[in-house]
Amino acid sequence: PLARGAPPPPPEYTIVQEEKAIKVLWLTGGMRREWDRELRAKMEGIFRDKNREDENYFRILTVEESDVGKSLKNAHFCFCPEEDGFSRRVVQAAAFGCIPVI
């Protein structure tokens, strides 16, 4: 029995870890800036060997070619360069369960 005025015990929680297909995702609005194009080439070079083993290890998708929420939810880590200061992509990534990498 609970003491008078005591709050009820918290409900039991179960943590469910969903399997995610993509390890690292870069969801971009396009390659409009010079640094964006240069960084894309470097990132593709860094992950080239990993992608030979697993084609979904590192993916670059544009906003136009993907369902943003579904893509973010299906990735472990999301590359979120800061662009012109704070990026809304950081908030989107976290909201969909993807760990933002700044």
N, C-alpha and C positions, 0 to 999 in steps of 0.2 A: 504494500500500500504506500502511496505517496504521502509525504507530510503535507499538512494543510498549507496551501498557497505555493507549494513547490511546482515548478514547470514540469510538464510531462517529459519523459525521456525522448531523446531524438530518435527519429526512425532509422532503421538499418539501411545502409547504402551499399550498393554493389557497383564497383567500378568496372566498366566494360571497355576494353581496349579494342577498338576496331582495327582490322588489318588495312593498312594503307599501301597503295600500289607505288606511289612516287616517293622517293627519299628526299630529293631536293627539287624545289620548283621555283622558277622565276616567271612570274606572271607579269607581263609588261604591256604597256599601252602602245608600244611600237618603238622603233629605233630612230627617234626623232633627233636625238642629240648625239654629238660626236663621241662623248664619253660613254654613252650607252652602247654604241656600236663596238667601241674598243673593249669595253668590259665584257660584252657578250662573247667576243672572240676569245678573250682570256679564260672566261668561265668554261666555254666549250672545250678549250685545250686542257684545262685542269681536270675535267670530268670525262675526257675522251676514253680513257682506259676502263673506267667504271661502267660507262655506257656500253662498252663491248661485251661486258659480262652480263649486264642487266639494262636493257634499253630504257627502262623507266627510272634509272638511278637519278639522272638529272634531266629535267625537261624545261624547255623555254616555250611558253605559250603566250600568245597575245590575247588581250582581252576580247578582241573581235572573234577569235577562233575557239573560244572556250566558254563554258559555263563557269563563271568566276567562283561562285560558292562551291560547286561540285569539285572543281579543281583544287581549291584550297583545302577542302575537307578531306581530299584524297592524298594529301602530301604530309610528310613528317615535318620538313623544314621549308620555309619560304624565304627566298632572297628578296629583301626589301630595301633597295638603295634609297637614300633619303631624298633624292631629287632636289627640290628647291626648299628644303627644310623638312618639316614633319611630313611624313607620307601617310596617307589614309590606308595604304596597303598594309601597314603594320597593324592597324586596328582590324582590318578585314581578316588578315591572316589569323590573328589571335581569336577573333570571334568564331571562326570556323575550325578551331582546334589545330591550326598549323603554327609551329614555332617560328616567329619572325627572326630572320638573321639580317642584322642591319650593317 
